[in-house]
Amino acid sequence: MGNYSTKTIDALIPVPTHHRKKFNRGYNQSEKLALGISEVTNIPIDTQYISKKNHTESQTKKSNAERWLNVIGGFGHISSNKGYQHIAIVDDVITTGATLEALIKEIKKHNPTIEISIFALAMAKK
């Protein structure tokens, strides 16, 4: 984060989890990461901007192809009235990029000109 300019980011958007998964786990790990980033940068967190509409199985034991199929059409309820021009999606681990691609496609459907940055804790080695 040291060299990254956060001045233009309107909000941190944690990758949403389905409400059932969040209830069972007790937390959303991407929200926890966003909280830490927000404490350092003072960028607000918006957990209501987009939601996970389908309760899907964990991606952890899926093949690359199964991961892509698992997230198709999985996000919805964009709060387009926020007027964001630049957001940062916060994810815990990027493995294939399937979740991020599905999320970005849904956001861009509602706001094609929005700038999107990505903050992730880890990236899987190929």
ZAMIRO-322195 format. One line per field, with one value per residue: residue in one letter; chain; x, y, z of N, C-alpha, C, O in turn. Coordinates in pm, 1 decimal. Example, Ala and Ser with C-alpha at 12.3 -4.5 7.8 and 13.67 -1.06 7.14 Angstrom:
<nodes>
residu <- [A/S] $
chaine <- [A/A] $
nx <- [1319.0/1285.0] $
ny <- [-569.0/-225.0] $
nz <- [780.0/708.0] $
cax <- [1230.0/1367.0] $
cay <- [-450.0/-106.0] $
caz <- [780.0/714.0] $
cx <- [1320.0/1290.0] $
cy <- [-330.0/3.0] $
cz <- [780.0/787.0] $
ox <- [1423.6/1340.9] $
oy <- [-331.9/113.8] $
oz <- [846.5/803.9] $
</nodes>
This chain:
<nodes>
residu <- [M/G/N/Y/S/T/K/T/I/D/A/L/I/P/V/P/T/H/H/R/K/K/F/N/R/G/Y/N/Q/S/E/K/L/A/L/G/I/S/E/V/T/N/I/P/I/D/T/Q/Y/I/S/K/K/N/H/T/E/S/Q/T/K/K/S/N/A/E/R/W/L/N/V/I/G/G/F/G/H/I/S/S/N/K/G/Y/Q/H/I/A/I/V/D/D/V/I/T/T/G/A/T/L/E/A/L/I/K/E/I/K/K/H/N/P/T/I/E/I/S/I/F/A/L/A/M/A/K/K] $
chaine <- [A/A/A/A/A/A/A/A/A/A/A/A/A/A/A/A/A/A/A/A/A/A/A/A/A/A/A/A/A/A/A/A/A/A/A/A/A/A/A/A/A/A/A/A/A/A/A/A/A/A/A/A/A/A/A/A/A/A/A/A/A/A/A/A/A/A/A/A/A/A/A/A/A/A/A/A/A/A/A/A/A/A/A/A/A/A/A/A/A/A/A/A/A/A/A/A/A/A/A/A/A/A/A/A/A/A/A/A/A/A/A/A/A/A/A/A/A/A/A/A/A/A/A/A/A/A] $
nx <- [82.0/212.2/314.1/91.6/-153.5/-432.1/-607.4/-811.7/-1001.2/-1328.1/-1464.3/-1414.9/-1482.8/-1566.8/-1530.0/-1833.6/-1998.6/-2239.1/-2530.3/-2595.9/-2358.1/-2195.3/-2326.1/-2290.3/-2008.0/-1946.7/-1822.1/-1698.8/-1419.4/-1304.7/-1423.1/-1303.2/-1037.3/-1075.7/-1148.4/-905.0/-753.9/-903.7/-864.5/-601.5/-602.9/-825.0/-1036.1/-1376.2/-1576.3/-1797.5/-2035.3/-2276.3/-2294.8/-2281.9/-2415.3/-2398.6/-2585.4/-2636.9/-2614.2/-2332.1/-2111.1/-1797.7/-1504.3/-1261.2/-1188.5/-1229.0/-1177.7/-1008.5/-1186.9/-1431.2/-1446.2/-1488.3/-1740.0/-1891.1/-1928.0/-2068.0/-2313.8/-2354.8/-2361.7/-2532.7/-2771.9/-2675.9/-2587.8/-2641.4/-2691.6/-2500.4/-2299.8/-2029.6/-1705.0/-1465.0/-1371.2/-1240.0/-1200.2/-1189.2/-1026.5/-956.9/-793.5/-663.6/-720.4/-794.6/-908.5/-1170.6/-1388.4/-1342.4/-1361.7/-1632.2/-1759.1/-1665.3/-1770.2/-2044.6/-2062.7/-1972.4/-2179.5/-2373.9/-2245.1/-2060.4/-1837.7/-1695.6/-1400.1/-1195.4/-1006.2/-801.2/-749.2/-571.8/-492.8/-341.1/-207.5/-261.7/-12.0/73.3] $
ny <- [-120.0/114.1/268.6/310.0/513.6/620.5/823.0/877.4/680.5/595.2/408.5/105.2/-217.7/-508.3/-847.2/-998.6/-1239.8/-1502.4/-1457.7/-1679.3/-1828.1/-1642.5/-1628.0/-1891.4/-1909.9/-1687.6/-1453.0/-1241.5/-1286.6/-1110.3/-869.8/-829.5/-787.2/-553.6/-380.8/-347.7/-222.9/8.2/130.9/216.3/377.4/541.2/514.2/466.7/172.1/-19.0/-239.2/-291.3/-240.5/-434.1/-763.3/-1113.4/-1331.2/-1599.9/-1900.3/-2072.4/-2355.5/-2391.4/-2261.5/-2376.3/-2649.0/-2690.1/-2737.0/-2531.0/-2479.0/-2548.3/-2352.5/-2118.5/-2173.7/-2189.9/-1929.2/-1782.8/-1547.6/-1499.9/-1268.1/-969.4/-697.0/-416.3/-111.3/141.1/407.7/534.9/686.2/637.7/678.5/553.7/252.6/10.5/-325.1/-566.9/-861.7/-1185.3/-1404.4/-1446.6/-1681.2/-1812.3/-1593.9/-1593.7/-1522.9/-1246.3/-1158.9/-1216.6/-1051.2/-793.7/-778.2/-767.5/-527.7/-343.8/-365.0/-204.6/34.1/140.3/309.6/315.9/315.0/51.8/-82.3/-338.8/-495.6/-744.0/-1004.5/-1230.9/-1420.9/-1700.9/-1932.3/-2027.3] $
nz <- [0.0/37.2/-187.0/-334.6/-467.1/-305.7/-317.9/-501.3/-472.1/-410.1/-251.2/-64.7/-168.8/-41.3/-153.3/-182.6/29.9/32.6/232.7/390.1/403.1/531.9/776.4/871.6/885.8/1033.6/970.1/702.8/523.8/338.1/407.0/655.0/577.6/428.0/631.1/770.2/566.6/534.1/781.2/757.2/527.8/536.5/360.5/295.8/365.1/171.7/212.3/104.7/-162.1/-369.2/-396.5/-311.8/-480.8/-520.1/-338.7/-328.0/-360.8/-186.8/-342.1/-305.7/-353.6/-617.7/-971.7/-1217.5/-1433.7/-1314.8/-1116.4/-1266.5/-1379.0/-1147.8/-1053.7/-1240.1/-1308.1/-1039.0/-883.7/-779.1/-736.1/-748.2/-608.4/-772.4/-741.7/-594.1/-709.9/-746.3/-880.0/-878.5/-747.4/-513.4/-521.3/-270.7/-201.3/-62.0/-158.8/-479.6/-712.7/-969.8/-1079.6/-1144.8/-973.6/-937.5/-1204.9/-1265.8/-1080.3/-1155.5/-1416.4/-1359.3/-1213.1/-1407.3/-1591.4/-1485.1/-1439.6/-1665.7/-1691.4/-1458.5/-1260.9/-1157.6/-902.0/-758.4/-452.6/-297.7/-68.4/-122.5/-399.6/-594.8/-688.7/-1013.9] $
cax <- [0.0/296.7/328.6/-34.3/-232.9/-570.8/-681.6/-929.5/-1091.3/-1447.3/-1506.5/-1365.0/-1593.6/-1521.9/-1599.8/-1941.8/-2032.9/-2383.0/-2564.5/-2593.1/-2217.5/-2145.7/-2385.4/-2225.1/-1867.6/-1942.7/-1758.3/-1655.2/-1276.0/-1274.3/-1462.4/-1199.3/-923.3/-1116.0/-1143.4/-765.1/-714.6/-974.2/-800.5/-476.6/-624.1/-947.2/-1135.3/-1490.8/-1613.0/-1938.3/-2072.1/-2409.6/-2287.0/-2315.5/-2438.7/-2387.3/-2724.6/-2646.2/-2534.9/-2254.6/-2012.7/-1665.2/-1420.5/-1129.4/-1155.4/-1276.4/-1081.0/-1019.8/-1311.5/-1543.7/-1449.8/-1550.3/-1883.1/-1952.2/-1955.8/-2145.2/-2442.9/-2367.1/-2365.8/-2640.5/-2811.5/-2580.0/-2638.2/-2587.1/-2716.2/-2392.0/-2220.0/-1887.0/-1626.7/-1350.8/-1382.3/-1138.5/-1253.2/-1097.4/-1041.3/-854.9/-700.3/-696.4/-670.5/-806.7/-965.3/-1310.3/-1476.5/-1322.4/-1415.0/-1778.7/-1794.0/-1638.6/-1868.4/-2173.6/-2049.7/-1960.4/-2311.2/-2450.2/-2165.4/-1952.4/-1721.0/-1632.5/-1263.5/-1191.2/-877.0/-815.4/-656.9/-581.4/-391.3/-253.5/-239.0/-215.1/95.1/26.0] $
cay <- [0.0/230.2/350.7/311.6/632.7/586.4/949.0/883.0/567.4/637.5/308.2/-31.8/-311.4/-645.0/-950.3/-1042.9/-1380.6/-1521.1/-1436.6/-1808.1/-1861.9/-1549.4/-1668.3/-2015.3/-1883.6/-1584.0/-1333.0/-1242.3/-1257.0/-991.7/-753.5/-811.1/-724.2/-416.9/-303.6/-311.4/-125.5/132.2/193.7/278.1/473.3/618.9/494.3/398.1/38.6/-31.8/-380.7/-299.5/-201.3/-551.1/-878.3/-1247.7/-1374.6/-1745.5/-1972.3/-2170.2/-2432.0/-2331.2/-2273.1/-2426.0/-2781.7/-2696.8/-2715.0/-2397.3/-2470.9/-2551.2/-2222.3/-2022.7/-2206.6/-2171.3/-1788.3/-1717.4/-1494.6/-1511.2/-1140.1/-881.1/-587.0/-306.0/18.6/231.3/547.4/583.9/784.4/607.4/686.1/463.1/165.3/-93.5/-453.2/-630.5/-1007.2/-1248.8/-1478.7/-1459.0/-1809.7/-1810.8/-1466.3/-1614.7/-1442.1/-1105.1/-1130.6/-1214.8/-932.5/-675.9/-776.4/-722.7/-385.6/-268.5/-362.8/-94.6/156.5/104.1/398.2/313.1/263.5/-52.2/-133.1/-463.7/-520.8/-883.8/-1045.6/-1331.3/-1467.3/-1839.5/-1955.4/-2117.4] $
caz <- [0.0/53.8/-306.3/-407.6/-439.7/-275.8/-309.3/-588.2/-448.3/-336.6/-153.2/-68.4/-187.1/-15.7/-230.1/-94.1/46.8/50.8/375.0/460.7/428.7/632.9/903.8/915.3/916.6/1135.8/917.8/563.7/532.3/257.0/488.6/757.6/510.0/394.1/755.5/792.7/464.5/565.0/896.7/712.6/418.3/562.6/255.0/353.7/317.7/133.9/203.2/45.6/-302.8/-450.6/-310.3/-368.1/-484.2/-519.8/-238.3/-403.3/-284.6/-176.2/-460.9/-268.8/-406.3/-755.6/-1079.2/-1276.9/-1511.0/-1219.8/-1049.9/-1358.3/-1389.1/-1016.5/-1022.7/-1345.9/-1264.7/-894.2/-812.9/-818.8/-648.4/-749.7/-563.8/-873.2/-707.0/-508.7/-782.9/-740.1/-1002.8/-862.1/-630.9/-500.6/-475.1/-176.9/-201.6/19.9/-243.0/-621.5/-760.5/-1116.4/-1121.2/-1183.7/-889.1/-970.5/-1337.8/-1256.5/-1003.4/-1237.6/-1525.7/-1304.6/-1180.6/-1532.5/-1656.6/-1425.4/-1444.8/-1758.3/-1686.5/-1326.9/-1252.7/-1054.7/-856.0/-682.3/-343.4/-255.2/27.3/-183.3/-533.6/-608.1/-785.7/-1120.0] $
cx <- [86.0/304.1/198.1/-114.8/-378.8/-660.1/-809.0/-1029.0/-1206.1/-1487.0/-1432.7/-1485.7/-1540.3/-1598.5/-1708.5/-1951.1/-2183.8/-2415.1/-2563.7/-2449.8/-2160.0/-2199.7/-2313.7/-2081.3/-1853.1/-1879.9/-1733.5/-1509.1/-1237.6/-1314.4/-1357.9/-1075.8/-954.1/-1111.4/-1001.1/-716.6/-777.1/-910.2/-673.1/-502.1/-738.7/-1048.2/-1252.8/-1515.6/-1761.2/-1970.4/-2209.0/-2409.2/-2328.3/-2330.6/-2415.2/-2527.6/-2740.8/-2558.6/-2463.4/-2159.6/-1880.6/-1585.4/-1292.9/-1093.1/-1198.9/-1161.4/-1100.5/-1151.3/-1433.1/-1556.7/-1520.5/-1700.6/-1957.7/-1993.2/-2038.5/-2281.4/-2463.0/-2381.5/-2479.4/-2662.3/-2702.2/-2649.8/-2582.3/-2607.0/-2606.0/-2305.9/-2070.6/-1824.1/-1509.1/-1370.9/-1263.3/-1207.0/-1147.3/-1128.1/-930.8/-749.6/-751.0/-634.9/-674.2/-853.0/-1112.4/-1405.5/-1464.7/-1380.0/-1567.5/-1826.9/-1777.0/-1738.1/-2003.3/-2169.7/-2048.9/-2092.0/-2391.3/-2377.3/-2043.0/-1826.8/-1648.3/-1490.7/-1259.2/-1046.7/-903.8/-707.3/-678.3/-466.1/-292.2/-300.7/-180.7/-108.0/45.2/124.6] $
cy <- [125.9/322.5/367.9/436.0/593.3/709.9/951.1/770.8/612.8/538.9/176.9/-124.2/-452.2/-742.9/-1006.8/-1194.5/-1387.6/-1512.6/-1567.3/-1848.4/-1770.9/-1586.8/-1792.3/-1992.1/-1781.3/-1454.1/-1351.6/-1199.1/-1134.8/-863.6/-725.4/-744.5/-578.3/-327.3/-258.0/-206.6/10.5/206.2/267.6/392.5/571.5/613.2/419.5/261.1/38.9/-179.3/-400.8/-272.7/-314.0/-670.0/-1008.0/-1305.4/-1525.5/-1803.4/-2084.5/-2243.3/-2356.6/-2357.5/-2353.2/-2559.7/-2799.1/-2676.8/-2573.8/-2381.1/-2467.8/-2417.7/-2119.1/-2047.6/-2174.9/-2026.7/-1715.8/-1674.5/-1491.4/-1382.0/-1054.3/-771.2/-481.5/-179.1/125.6/378.8/607.4/688.6/759.3/619.5/588.7/383.7/69.8/-217.4/-517.1/-779.8/-1067.7/-1316.9/-1478.1/-1589.6/-1812.7/-1675.7/-1475.9/-1527.4/-1294.8/-1071.0/-1122.9/-1089.0/-805.9/-665.6/-724.1/-574.0/-301.2/-265.1/-241.8/38.8/131.1/190.9/395.4/256.8/165.4/-92.2/-259.3/-470.0/-665.8/-916.5/-1140.0/-1367.0/-1607.0/-1848.1/-2055.4/-2228.0] $
cz <- [0.0/-66.7/-382.8/-369.5/-421.6/-276.1/-391.9/-563.6/-358.6/-227.1/-174.6/-75.2/-160.2/-105.1/-138.4/-84.1/64.0/200.6/454.4/496.5/536.9/770.9/958.5/959.6/1028.7/1088.8/767.9/565.9/449.2/330.1/595.4/697.2/477.0/517.9/786.0/693.6/494.0/682.7/857.5/614.9/441.3/447.6/317.2/288.8/285.7/113.1/138.8/-105.2/-396.9/-356.9/-385.8/-364.8/-482.7/-410.1/-313.0/-311.1/-282.0/-303.5/-433.0/-331.1/-551.0/-853.9/-1133.0/-1351.8/-1419.1/-1146.2/-1136.8/-1367.2/-1259.5/-989.5/-1128.4/-1291.5/-1114.4/-817.2/-864.9/-718.1/-638.0/-702.4/-656.0/-838.7/-619.6/-578.1/-776.9/-878.4/-999.4/-734.2/-628.3/-445.7/-386.6/-172.9/-116.1/-67.4/-386.7/-669.4/-913.1/-1168.2/-1157.4/-1103.2/-924.6/-1107.1/-1335.2/-1185.2/-1087.3/-1352.9/-1477.2/-1272.2/-1307.5/-1611.1/-1609.5/-1431.4/-1533.5/-1748.0/-1552.4/-1336.6/-1135.8/-1027.4/-776.2/-576.4/-300.5/-161.3/-37.7/-323.0/-547.5/-715.8/-888.2/-1144.0] $
ox <- [37.2/300.8/195.7/-140.7/-441.0/-776.9/-904.6/-1133.0/-1185.3/-1537.2/-1393.8/-1579.7/-1475.0/-1717.6/-1679.0/-1916.0/-2247.7/-2335.7/-2533.8/-2423.7/-2085.0/-2127.8/-2280.3/-2037.4/-1759.5/-1884.0/-1745.6/-1478.4/-1145.7/-1247.9/-1327.5/-1016.5/-869.8/-1074.1/-979.3/-646.6/-712.3/-902.9/-639.9/-431.7/-748.0/-1136.4/-1232.0/-1480.3/-1841.8/-1937.1/-2252.9/-2514.0/-2401.4/-2267.0/-2412.5/-2583.2/-2847.8/-2444.4/-2526.8/-2131.5/-1855.7/-1598.0/-1223.8/-975.5/-1204.9/-1062.5/-1197.1/-1220.0/-1527.6/-1668.3/-1602.5/-1779.6/-2074.9/-2084.4/-2075.4/-2355.1/-2576.3/-2410.6/-2518.1/-2582.8/-2643.9/-2757.5/-2485.8/-2545.1/-2618.9/-2244.9/-1992.1/-1881.0/-1459.6/-1385.9/-1195.0/-1264.6/-1029.7/-1240.9/-824.2/-630.3/-868.2/-513.1/-569.7/-838.7/-1172.8/-1494.6/-1565.6/-1440.7/-1625.9/-1925.4/-1865.7/-1785.3/-2068.3/-2265.1/-2116.8/-2114.4/-2467.9/-2440.3/-1934.3/-1719.7/-1549.0/-1465.3/-1312.7/-973.9/-1016.1/-588.9/-790.8/-356.3/-172.2/-416.5/-63.9/-113.6/-17.3/101.9] $
oy <- [233.7/444.4/434.7/459.6/538.9/701.5/1019.8/766.7/661.7/579.3/142.3/-110.6/-510.3/-724.2/-1056.7/-1267.2/-1290.6/-1555.5/-1566.4/-1896.8/-1816.3/-1578.4/-1798.0/-2048.4/-1787.5/-1354.4/-1461.7/-1086.7/-1062.2/-760.8/-609.5/-655.8/-490.5/-210.3/-142.8/-112.6/114.3/329.0/369.9/493.5/673.4/698.6/318.7/238.2/90.7/-237.2/-514.3/-281.5/-291.3/-676.5/-1010.4/-1326.4/-1575.2/-1761.7/-2180.8/-2199.7/-2269.0/-2463.4/-2393.6/-2582.6/-2911.4/-2609.8/-2505.8/-2280.3/-2392.6/-2374.6/-2041.5/-1953.3/-2137.2/-2003.1/-1600.0/-1755.8/-1481.3/-1384.4/-1065.2/-753.1/-460.7/-144.4/193.6/465.5/721.6/771.8/851.2/577.2/546.3/440.6/51.1/-214.9/-521.2/-820.1/-1008.5/-1290.8/-1506.0/-1606.8/-1815.4/-1646.0/-1376.2/-1464.4/-1226.0/-965.2/-1032.8/-1027.7/-720.5/-556.3/-645.5/-502.0/-198.7/-172.5/-183.8/144.5/103.5/148.9/466.0/162.5/193.0/-131.2/-283.4/-452.4/-705.7/-862.4/-1131.2/-1346.5/-1629.3/-1780.5/-2155.7/-2313.5] $
oz <- [-33.9/-49.9/-486.2/-251.5/-512.8/-238.2/-356.0/-629.4/-247.5/-122.2/-286.1/3.1/-247.0/-130.1/-29.8/-177.1/105.0/284.4/573.8/606.7/623.3/870.4/1076.9/1059.9/1108.4/1160.9/714.1/605.7/487.0/316.8/623.3/758.6/495.4/508.7/823.4/731.2/480.8/683.1/917.2/618.0/372.9/438.7/384.7/173.2/362.9/9.7/120.3/-169.2/-493.3/-251.7/-508.8/-257.0/-447.5/-390.8/-356.2/-199.4/-364.9/-365.0/-526.5/-359.6/-601.0/-824.3/-1098.4/-1335.2/-1443.4/-1116.9/-1087.7/-1363.4/-1262.6/-910.3/-1109.1/-1235.6/-1067.2/-697.6/-981.3/-625.9/-531.6/-750.8/-620.9/-900.5/-575.4/-511.0/-800.2/-979.0/-1103.8/-626.1/-729.0/-336.9/-422.6/-144.7/-99.9/-52.5/-411.9/-667.0/-978.2/-1286.8/-1196.9/-1160.3/-940.1/-1123.8/-1395.5/-1226.5/-1089.4/-1384.2/-1546.2/-1301.7/-1314.6/-1689.2/-1686.5/-1428.7/-1482.8/-1791.9/-1535.0/-1411.5/-1028.4/-1118.7/-731.8/-605.4/-270.3/-174.0/-11.9/-359.5/-515.7/-818.5/-853.7/-1229.6] $
</nodes>
